[in-house]
Amino acid sequence: MKLTSTQIASFWSNGYLLCDGFLDAPEIEHIKDCYMQTINRLKAEGVLENVQSGEDSDDDYQVYQIRTAHLQHPAFRMLINDSRLLDMVECLIGPDIRLIHYQGLFKPAASGGEVGWHQDNHYFNVQDDRTITVWLALDETTIDNGCMWYLPGSHKTSLPHDQLWDTSEKKGFYFSINEIDEEGAVPAELASGGLAIHHCLMPHKSLKNNTKHPRRGIAMHFMDAKMPDPPLLKILSDGATPILRRSGE
């Protein structure tokens, strides 16, 4: 599923691209089932991670993570090897593609907290900013249920971030941009099965889920496999960052 020249130009100009209709209804329903199986299993095992700073009892801080999703369920592994997805990624970072991070992000109904403004490469530190994020909406994502927000054209420069808490005690979204002008921010609303693709320097945030339904998404982060290994790769588990495609193969 190649991106058009117009889509590619829009991505590099604005720093993000919204694409509806990546997966059809049966595919989405299957992944939703696998997603909830995984959420419920991790919860039962006592290892479902809240990636915000607060407690699970506080509605403003409930953002749960399926970490290294491809190691948690075969359906997630199949998704990152889908040629339709990799063709789109190749259009933006080239034919050498490595997974650098993979997470399911779950905001429960009537809660699900905010995630502050940040740039993904502040976490990844990939050389030459050769990283993109592909965010798959399993549910319709709207302003009311906590869709992402972007600042079009603001993906040219790394911005200073504050560290929000001690990472020796808890991982998660522990960086936030310390000063940012939100004027011109736009919501990345998507139909179920759609994609939001953004540059690793695109500032983005998401707000609370105020609806009666969960907001379920999958964030897949890809880097140019020709780039030197960033420090992050040294602390991740075996199999966490596979090379998914090589030029000439």
Secondary structure, 3 states (H helix, E strand, C coil): CCCCHHHHHHHHHHCEEEECCCCCHHHHHHHHHHHHHHHHHHHHCCCCEECCCCCCCCHHHCCEEEECHHHCCHHHHHHHCCHHHHHHHHHHHCCCEEEEEEEEEEECCCCCCCEEEECCHHHHCCHHHCEEEEEEECCCECCCCCCEEECCCCCCCCCCEEECCCCCCCCCCCEEECCCCCCCCEECCECCCCEEEEECCCCEEECCCCCCCCEEEEEEEEEECCCCCCHHHHCCCCCCCCEEECCCC
